[in-house]
């Protein structure tokens, strides 16, 4: 039994790197600095280590050979999930290039809302380190960082020291849209956040009204949704008066039509504040299950974030046409490869197509895939790299145990070489 300290996590998105984990053979126990996201992810027991073909245990070589056989004669395979580390994503793209597959990461429908806004008008975003050292007002729109990453406020708002603030306890937190689920947004001295709740359906209009007030444009209403114009005007004034305001949103929580327009409006608010003699930055939440890692690696390899099709012999990007789940439902795909090394609950979409699953040990299926290969989890079973939510830091993940499981990269490389 050993204890490993300063363990980085690939699960929470914010790059938590101070966990202490007790390792007893293949069993892990978080003994310090855990949270409701990281603790169960690290402590999940290994349920199976043997690959399967049609539900029957086989060797790893037999499983990779069968996967290659299924892909060898396909016209339009899709590779979904893309939940892996940097090396796993590199191997995934190499396999997609060889088989002419579509690559589509698990959270791209949410990421698309950010990408469409960024591509149309650009954005001015910050990093977690800048939030930690500079932010004096935090405006949170339509989401709750505590649900996303339970230790967000502990790490980046209520830190004891900051480079450009005398007292982080004086930071102000404003929720616009959602009500916080817990109390981590309350400062150590007991200063509670301002909460201006509204229905999701009203959020686009509320954000649009705030944008108008930031630009000093007149409005002929007293309230939008449940939020009064006076309350929105107060937010606009506070952003103008802040030394370094930060606006947070989560594209995945903007569950309404044309949410990319609301993201664009948020980005326009940030840009407008920067034109009024102070500083302001945006910060989109994300990075769980390797989605930012997938987009980063796909970006520097192909020039596109994801939703890339290699069928023509070169990467072709379309954020709508190459939706793997739509392609499967419409009969446009003829095979599915599902890569998910982090979350055993995230199984592939239901389909009768030939299916290869390269996933975390313990996955349960309604329909057994043609091939299932359990792989090690980055940061637990092998070392690796993953990007945190601000996309500027690649965490160096540690190997904590030896469970005899191959990495995603090893499996995908073996399949590619067998084709």
C-alpha positions as CSV (number, residue, x, y, z in Angstrom):
1,X,0.0,0.0,0.0
2,X,1.4,3.4,-1.0
3,X,0.2,7.0,-1.0
4,X,0.6,9.2,-4.0
5,X,0.4,13.0,-3.5
6,X,-0.1,15.9,-5.9
7,X,-2.2,13.8,-8.3
8,X,-3.7,15.7,-11.2
9,X,-7.2,14.8,-12.3
10,X,-8.4,14.4,-15.9
11,X,-12.1,14.3,-14.7
12,X,-13.1,17.7,-13.4
13,X,-12.0,20.0,-16.2
14,X,-10.3,22.6,-14.0
15,X,-7.0,20.8,-13.7
16,X,-7.2,19.9,-10.0
17,X,-3.7,18.6,-9.2
18,X,-3.5,18.3,-5.4
19,X,-5.3,15.0,-4.7
20,X,-3.7,12.4,-2.4
21,X,-4.6,8.8,-3.3
22,X,-3.9,5.6,-1.5
23,X,-3.0,2.7,-3.8
24,X,-3.5,-0.8,-2.7
25,X,-2.9,-3.1,-5.6
26,X,-5.6,-2.2,-8.2
27,X,-7.7,-0.4,-5.6
28,X,-7.6,3.3,-5.2
29,X,-8.9,5.5,-2.4
30,X,-8.9,9.3,-2.4
31,X,-7.7,10.3,1.0
32,X,-7.3,14.1,0.6
33,X,-8.8,16.9,-1.6
34,X,-11.5,14.7,-3.2
35,X,-14.8,16.0,-4.5
36,X,-18.1,14.5,-5.8
37,X,-16.6,14.5,-9.3
38,X,-13.1,13.2,-8.8
39,X,-13.5,10.8,-5.9
40,X,-15.9,8.3,-7.6
41,X,-14.0,8.6,-10.8
42,X,-10.7,7.6,-9.2
43,X,-12.2,5.0,-6.9
44,X,-14.2,3.1,-9.5
45,X,-13.2,-0.6,-9.3
46,X,-11.9,-2.5,-12.3
47,X,-14.7,-4.8,-13.4
48,X,-13.2,-6.5,-16.5
49,X,-9.8,-6.7,-18.1
50,X,-10.4,-9.2,-20.9
51,X,-11.4,-8.1,-24.4
52,X,-14.6,-9.6,-25.8
53,X,-15.8,-10.6,-29.3
54,X,-19.6,-11.0,-29.4
55,X,-19.5,-11.2,-25.6
56,X,-16.9,-14.0,-25.4
57,X,-13.5,-13.4,-23.8
58,X,-10.6,-13.3,-26.3
59,X,-7.0,-12.1,-26.4
60,X,-6.1,-8.5,-27.1
61,X,-4.6,-9.5,-30.5
62,X,-7.7,-11.3,-31.5
63,X,-9.9,-8.4,-30.5
64,X,-7.8,-5.8,-32.5
65,X,-7.7,-8.1,-35.5
66,X,-11.5,-8.5,-35.4
67,X,-11.9,-4.7,-35.1
68,X,-9.6,-4.2,-38.1
69,X,-11.6,-6.8,-40.1
70,X,-14.9,-4.9,-39.3
71,X,-13.4,-1.6,-40.5
72,X,-11.5,-2.9,-43.5
73,X,-14.4,-3.0,-45.9
74,X,-16.4,0.0,-44.7
75,X,-17.3,3.0,-46.8
76,X,-18.2,5.5,-44.0
77,X,-17.3,4.5,-40.5
78,X,-17.7,7.0,-37.6
79,X,-15.5,7.3,-34.6
80,X,-17.4,8.8,-31.7
81,X,-16.7,9.6,-28.0
82,X,-13.1,10.7,-28.5
83,X,-12.7,10.6,-24.7
84,X,-9.0,10.0,-24.2
85,X,-5.7,11.7,-23.7
86,X,-3.4,13.4,-26.2
87,X,-1.7,10.2,-27.4
88,X,-5.0,8.4,-27.6
89,X,-6.4,11.2,-29.8
90,X,-3.4,11.2,-32.0
91,X,-3.9,7.5,-32.6
92,X,-7.6,8.0,-33.2
93,X,-7.0,10.5,-35.9
94,X,-4.5,8.2,-37.6
95,X,-7.1,5.4,-37.6
96,X,-9.7,7.8,-39.0
97,X,-7.3,8.9,-41.7
98,X,-6.6,5.3,-42.7
99,X,-10.3,4.2,-42.7
100,X,-11.9,7.4,-44.1
101,X,-13.9,7.9,-40.9
102,X,-15.8,10.8,-39.4
103,X,-14.4,12.0,-36.0
104,X,-17.0,13.4,-33.6
105,X,-16.2,14.0,-29.9
106,X,-18.8,13.3,-27.3
107,X,-19.6,16.9,-26.3
108,X,-19.3,18.6,-29.6
109,X,-23.0,19.7,-29.8
110,X,-22.3,21.9,-26.8
111,X,-18.8,23.0,-28.0
112,X,-20.4,23.9,-31.4
113,X,-22.3,26.8,-29.7
114,X,-19.0,28.3,-28.6
115,X,-17.2,27.6,-31.9
116,X,-19.9,29.2,-34.0
117,X,-19.8,32.4,-31.9
118,X,-16.0,32.5,-31.9
119,X,-15.8,31.9,-35.7
120,X,-18.4,34.6,-36.4
121,X,-17.2,37.4,-34.3
122,X,-14.3,36.3,-32.1
123,X,-14.0,36.4,-28.3
124,X,-11.7,37.7,-25.5
125,X,-11.2,34.9,-23.0
126,X,-9.0,34.4,-20.0
127,X,-7.3,31.6,-18.2
128,X,-7.8,30.0,-14.8
129,X,-4.6,31.6,-13.5
130,X,-5.8,35.1,-14.5
131,X,-9.1,34.4,-12.7
132,X,-7.2,33.4,-9.6
133,X,-4.8,36.4,-9.6
134,X,-6.9,39.3,-11.1
135,X,-10.7,38.7,-11.0
136,X,-12.6,41.1,-8.7
137,X,-16.1,40.5,-10.1
138,X,-17.3,37.2,-11.4
139,X,-20.5,37.1,-13.5
140,X,-21.9,33.6,-14.0
141,X,-24.5,33.3,-16.7
142,X,-26.9,30.3,-17.0
143,X,-24.8,27.8,-15.1
144,X,-23.3,26.8,-11.7
145,X,-19.5,26.2,-11.6
146,X,-20.0,24.2,-8.3
147,X,-22.0,21.5,-10.1
148,X,-19.5,21.4,-13.0
149,X,-16.4,21.4,-10.7
150,X,-17.1,21.3,-7.0
151,X,-13.7,22.9,-6.1
152,X,-13.8,25.7,-8.6
153,X,-14.4,28.5,-6.1
154,X,-12.0,27.0,-3.6
155,X,-9.2,27.0,-6.2
156,X,-9.8,30.1,-8.2
157,X,-11.9,32.6,-6.1
158,X,-11.2,32.1,-2.5
159,X,-7.5,31.4,-2.7
160,X,-5.6,33.0,0.1
161,X,-3.2,35.0,-2.1
162,X,-3.5,36.7,-5.5
163,X,-0.9,38.6,-7.4
164,X,-3.0,41.7,-8.0
165,X,-5.5,41.7,-5.2
166,X,-5.0,42.5,-1.6
167,X,-7.9,40.4,-0.3
168,X,-9.6,37.8,-2.4
169,X,-12.4,37.6,0.2
170,X,-13.8,40.9,-1.2
171,X,-14.5,39.4,-4.6
172,X,-18.1,39.7,-5.8
173,X,-20.0,36.8,-7.4
174,X,-23.2,37.3,-9.4
175,X,-25.4,34.5,-10.7
176,X,-27.6,35.4,-13.7
177,X,-30.0,32.7,-14.6
178,X,-29.2,29.7,-12.3
179,X,-29.5,29.5,-8.6
180,X,-26.3,28.0,-7.0
181,X,-26.8,24.4,-5.8
182,X,-24.5,24.8,-2.8
183,X,-22.6,27.3,-0.8
184,X,-19.1,27.3,-2.3
185,X,-19.7,30.6,-4.0
186,X,-20.1,32.2,-0.5
187,X,-16.8,33.9,0.5
188,X,-14.8,32.7,3.6
189,X,-16.2,35.7,5.5
190,X,-19.8,34.8,4.7
191,X,-20.4,37.2,1.8
192,X,-23.1,35.5,-0.3
193,X,-23.4,35.8,-4.1
194,X,-26.0,37.9,-5.7
195,X,-28.5,35.6,-7.4
196,X,-30.8,36.9,-10.2
197,X,-32.7,33.8,-11.3
198,X,-34.7,33.4,-14.4
199,X,-36.0,30.5,-16.6
200,X,-33.8,29.1,-19.3
201,X,-36.3,30.2,-21.9
202,X,-35.9,33.8,-20.8
203,X,-32.1,33.8,-20.7
204,X,-31.5,34.9,-24.3
205,X,-33.7,38.0,-23.7
206,X,-32.1,38.7,-20.3
207,X,-28.6,38.6,-21.8
208,X,-29.6,40.7,-24.8
209,X,-31.0,43.3,-22.4
210,X,-27.8,43.3,-20.4
211,X,-25.8,43.8,-23.6
212,X,-28.0,46.8,-24.5
213,X,-27.4,48.4,-21.1
214,X,-23.7,47.8,-21.3
215,X,-23.8,49.8,-24.6
216,X,-25.9,52.5,-22.9
217,X,-28.8,51.8,-25.2
218,X,-32.4,52.7,-24.0
219,X,-34.9,49.9,-23.3
220,X,-38.7,50.4,-23.0
221,X,-39.3,47.7,-20.4
222,X,-39.2,47.4,-16.6
223,X,-38.2,43.7,-16.5
224,X,-37.1,40.8,-18.6
225,X,-38.1,37.5,-17.4
226,X,-37.8,37.7,-13.6
227,X,-35.0,40.2,-13.7
228,X,-35.7,43.9,-13.4
229,X,-34.0,46.4,-15.6
230,X,-32.6,48.1,-12.5
231,X,-30.9,44.8,-11.5
232,X,-29.4,44.4,-15.0
233,X,-28.2,48.0,-15.0
234,X,-26.4,47.3,-11.6
235,X,-24.6,44.4,-13.2
236,X,-23.5,46.6,-16.2
237,X,-22.3,49.3,-13.8
238,X,-20.3,46.8,-11.7
239,X,-18.6,45.4,-14.8
240,X,-17.6,48.9,-15.9
241,X,-16.2,49.7,-12.4
242,X,-14.4,46.4,-12.0
243,X,-10.6,46.2,-12.4
244,X,-10.9,42.8,-14.0
245,X,-14.3,41.3,-14.5
246,X,-14.8,37.8,-15.7
247,X,-18.0,36.3,-17.3
248,X,-18.5,32.6,-17.1
249,X,-20.9,30.5,-19.1
250,X,-21.4,26.8,-20.0
251,X,-22.4,26.1,-23.6
252,X,-23.7,22.7,-22.5
253,X,-26.2,24.3,-20.1
254,X,-27.7,26.7,-22.7
255,X,-30.4,24.2,-23.7
256,X,-32.4,26.2,-26.2
257,X,-32.5,26.8,-29.9
258,X,-29.7,29.0,-31.4
259,X,-27.8,29.1,-28.1
260,X,-24.8,30.2,-30.1
261,X,-26.4,33.6,-30.5
262,X,-26.6,34.0,-26.7
263,X,-22.9,33.0,-26.5
264,X,-22.1,35.6,-29.1
265,X,-24.1,38.2,-27.1
266,X,-22.0,37.3,-24.0
267,X,-18.8,37.7,-26.0
268,X,-20.1,41.1,-27.2
269,X,-20.7,42.2,-23.6
270,X,-17.1,41.3,-22.8
271,X,-15.8,43.1,-25.8
272,X,-17.8,46.2,-25.1
273,X,-16.7,46.4,-21.5
274,X,-13.1,46.3,-22.7
275,X,-13.8,49.4,-24.8
276,X,-14.8,51.4,-21.7
277,X,-11.5,51.9,-19.9
278,X,-11.4,48.6,-17.9
279,X,-10.7,45.0,-18.5
280,X,-13.1,42.1,-18.8
281,X,-12.7,38.5,-20.1
282,X,-14.8,35.5,-20.8
283,X,-14.3,31.9,-19.6
284,X,-16.4,29.0,-21.0
285,X,-16.7,26.0,-18.8
286,X,-15.8,22.6,-20.3
287,X,-13.0,20.1,-20.5
288,X,-14.6,17.0,-19.0
289,X,-14.2,13.6,-20.6
290,X,-11.3,14.8,-22.7
291,X,-13.5,17.0,-25.0
292,X,-11.0,20.0,-24.9
293,X,-8.2,17.6,-25.5
294,X,-9.9,16.1,-28.5
295,X,-10.6,19.5,-30.0
296,X,-7.0,20.7,-29.4
297,X,-5.3,17.6,-30.9
298,X,-7.8,17.6,-33.8
299,X,-7.2,21.3,-34.3
300,X,-3.4,21.2,-34.6
301,X,-3.5,18.0,-36.7
302,X,-6.3,18.9,-39.2
303,X,-6.9,22.6,-38.7
304,X,-10.5,21.9,-37.4
305,X,-11.8,21.2,-33.9
306,X,-13.8,18.0,-34.6
307,X,-16.7,16.8,-36.8
308,X,-14.1,16.0,-39.4
309,X,-14.6,13.5,-42.2
310,X,-11.6,11.8,-43.8
311,X,-13.6,9.9,-46.5
312,X,-12.2,12.0,-49.3
313,X,-8.6,11.4,-48.3
314,X,-8.2,14.8,-46.5
315,X,-10.0,16.3,-43.5
316,X,-13.3,17.9,-44.3
317,X,-15.1,19.9,-41.6
318,X,-18.8,20.4,-41.1
319,X,-20.2,21.0,-37.6
320,X,-23.7,19.9,-38.6
321,X,-23.4,17.4,-41.4
322,X,-20.8,15.2,-39.6
323,X,-22.9,14.6,-36.5
324,X,-22.1,11.0,-35.8
325,X,-25.4,10.3,-34.0
326,X,-27.4,11.8,-36.9
327,X,-25.4,9.9,-39.4
328,X,-26.1,6.6,-37.5
329,X,-29.8,7.4,-37.3
330,X,-30.0,8.3,-41.0
331,X,-28.2,5.2,-42.2
332,X,-25.2,7.2,-43.5
333,X,-22.6,5.3,-41.5
334,X,-21.7,1.6,-41.9
335,X,-19.6,1.0,-38.7
336,X,-19.1,2.6,-35.3
337,X,-16.0,2.9,-33.2
338,X,-16.6,4.3,-29.7
339,X,-13.7,5.6,-27.6
340,X,-14.4,6.4,-24.0
341,X,-11.5,5.9,-21.5
342,X,-12.9,8.0,-18.7
343,X,-16.6,7.3,-18.1
344,X,-17.9,3.7,-18.0
345,X,-21.5,5.0,-18.1
346,X,-21.0,6.8,-21.4
347,X,-21.8,4.0,-23.8
348,X,-22.2,4.2,-27.6
349,X,-25.5,5.1,-29.3
350,X,-27.9,2.2,-29.9
351,X,-27.4,0.8,-33.4
352,X,-27.4,-2.4,-35.4
353,X,-24.2,-1.4,-37.2
354,X,-21.0,-3.2,-36.5
355,X,-19.6,-1.7,-33.4
356,X,-16.2,-1.6,-31.7
357,X,-16.0,-0.1,-28.2
358,X,-12.7,0.9,-26.7
359,X,-13.8,1.9,-23.2
360,X,-13.2,2.0,-19.6
361,X,-13.4,-1.2,-17.6
362,X,-16.9,-1.8,-16.3
363,X,-19.0,-0.7,-19.2
364,X,-22.5,-2.3,-19.4
365,X,-24.3,-2.5,-22.7
366,X,-27.9,-3.1,-23.7
367,X,-26.6,-4.7,-26.8
368,X,-23.2,-6.3,-26.6
369,X,-20.9,-4.7,-29.2
370,X,-19.1,-6.8,-31.8
371,X,-15.8,-6.0,-30.1
372,X,-15.2,-4.6,-26.7
373,X,-11.7,-3.8,-25.5
374,X,-11.3,-2.4,-22.0
375,X,-8.5,0.1,-21.7
376,X,-6.7,1.9,-19.0
377,X,-7.8,5.3,-17.8
378,X,-5.3,8.1,-18.4
379,X,-4.1,9.4,-15.0
380,X,-4.8,6.1,-13.3
381,X,-3.5,3.2,-15.4
382,X,-1.0,5.0,-17.5
383,X,0.7,8.4,-17.8
384,X,-0.5,10.9,-20.4
385,X,-1.5,14.5,-21.0
386,X,-4.9,16.2,-21.0
387,X,-6.0,19.8,-21.5
388,X,-7.9,21.6,-18.8
389,X,-10.8,23.9,-19.6
390,X,-8.9,27.1,-20.5
391,X,-7.0,25.1,-23.2
392,X,-3.6,26.7,-22.2
393,X,-2.3,24.0,-19.9
394,X,-1.7,20.4,-20.7
395,X,-1.7,18.4,-17.4
396,X,0.9,15.7,-17.1
397,X,-1.1,12.7,-15.8
398,X,0.5,10.1,-13.5
399,X,0.3,6.3,-13.6
400,X,-1.0,5.1,-10.2
401,X,-1.3,1.4,-10.6
402,X,-0.6,-1.5,-12.9
403,X,-3.9,-3.2,-13.8
404,X,-2.6,-4.9,-17.0
405,X,-4.8,-2.7,-19.2
406,X,-3.5,-1.3,-22.5
407,X,-3.8,2.4,-23.3
408,X,-6.2,3.7,-25.8
409,X,-3.3,4.7,-28.1
410,X,-1.9,1.2,-28.0
411,X,-5.2,-0.4,-29.0
412,X,-6.0,2.1,-31.8
413,X,-2.4,1.8,-33.1
414,X,-2.8,-2.0,-33.2
415,X,-6.1,-1.8,-35.1
416,X,-4.6,0.7,-37.6
417,X,-1.6,-1.6,-38.2
418,X,-3.9,-4.6,-38.7
419,X,-6.0,-3.0,-41.4
